[in-house]
């Protein structure tokens, strides 16, 4: 996350009113880049995807992305010179369900979280007629295609993972994703570029990645990264260390020493270093205890350009306490690994009876950046929303065709359940309606929207009886970097603005320790930001628009307890918890 985002004046503003949601304190940090236009806040009449009384019958929304309006072969990655990208949506009849008509809406979301204008292709209007799941072909009446222009437009600059939300009658049913990436991202044309990109695709913020000569003339390779966790001894930190060392070993095979620097402040970096032989042995054995004996550490002082040496141990004990490093949760980055570009989730059927027994098949396909199905990719499932149910299995792996199946079993509570499948840091979602559906579709839509971005939203809705302030609680886990709050603020407020168009104020709450960080902005300020982003012609203008908006947000932010009582303003909270040693 760019460090400019958190700079700017922070003015105290007391929190008005009480907030009585009780939440418990998992992760993701989407990019904040350029943006385009205002979200479409039109609300269609609620239209369910009903199940029939016959077991196994119902309707399934299927989607695809392509560069050709006549060919719906799924494409996971596009180059910036692609003229047009189409999002396809159809609804099929499962188990002999009756033919029906549904109204579909499709919304493109840029990597920064902002909605992008799209148009219907040809005579498509969004109204589609269902067709049997075993049909070999379908007609124009069965498909809804929306598209965005890319080549020669500002969209070509918005590289990274895009999200597309598919709604039926105003209810979010599925979220898919594709990547716009340049040729070097896809082709990984040189070893160093590929290894560094693998670290970035794994979610790390890489500041430097290079090889140089020491005073003795020996080559050494180093990577400088923002720490993935503020807990120096966590498994997340050790995984970052071994992933960084593994990437350096792949990229610079002639280096005699490998260094990973974790940039904990503008003055100090924690340095971890070892030999190529040690990392090779760890990759083969996965024995972290043995590897830890070969791993050394020191503290680099950026102001004096020197190591603390013997003082490093005291520095770490003073600033981070004593502890034992936990083993990383998984193996290091594999050699020659293909990075995930897209996760496609199809749920059949999309609606079930809330009877505690009805089942739906969840089919996940994982694609790499070369548009190929990715075998042996680990897939994790999570469920959220107002409905209830269970997933089996919760963790699986794709087969040789890049596919993995799981079974969702309905609970006995009416509502909506968002199923999020995550592989390689990329998430896709599918939504199942249970029984009569949700009593608050807007809340479920917000939760599903954020789930598609890899966020865990615990609750969404109006905070006050007058229905003027719409809010969402986003759980970032027990330990996170304060820079990570900017993503949830932008994505969360975008989701609220779309689904609660009458709200005057938008609020994002993030648990921190036993209390909550409260971020708010008026709908007018949010609209002004999107209009400024739409008018921006350079990256600096986009940054200025984000910075201006976030300065307003942070100026109004508070640290509150679980009953909504202010503890401090955000500036005091930040200075106490994230600066000063």
Beta strands, then each sheet from edge to edge (+ up, - down):
strand 1: 58-66
strand 2: 77-78
strand 3: 84-94
strand 4: 101-109
strand 5: 115-116
strand 6: 119-120
strand 7: 127-129
strand 8: 131-132
strand 9: 144-149
strand 10: 160-168
strand 11: 171-180
strand 12: 206-213
strand 13: 219-225
strand 14: 257-263
strand 15: 268-274
strand 16: 296-301
strand 17: 306-307
strand 18: 340-348
strand 19: 351-352
strand 20: 359-368
strand 21: 378-385
strand 22: 389-392
strand 23: 395-397
strand 24: 403-410
strand 25: 415-423
strand 26: 426-434
strand 27: 456-462
strand 28: 469-475
strand 29: 505-512
strand 30: 515-522
strand 31: 558-560
strand 32: 566-569
sheet 1: 1+ 3- 8-
sheet 2: 1+ 3- 9+ 6-
sheet 3: 2+ 11+ 10- 4+ 5-
sheet 4: 2+ 11+ 26- 19-
sheet 5: 2+ 11+ 10- 4+ 7-
sheet 6: 2+ 11+ 26- 25+ 21- 23+
sheet 7: 12+ 13- 14- 15+ 16- 17+
sheet 8: 18+ 20- 24+ 22-
sheet 9: 27+ 28- 29- 30+ 31- 32+
end
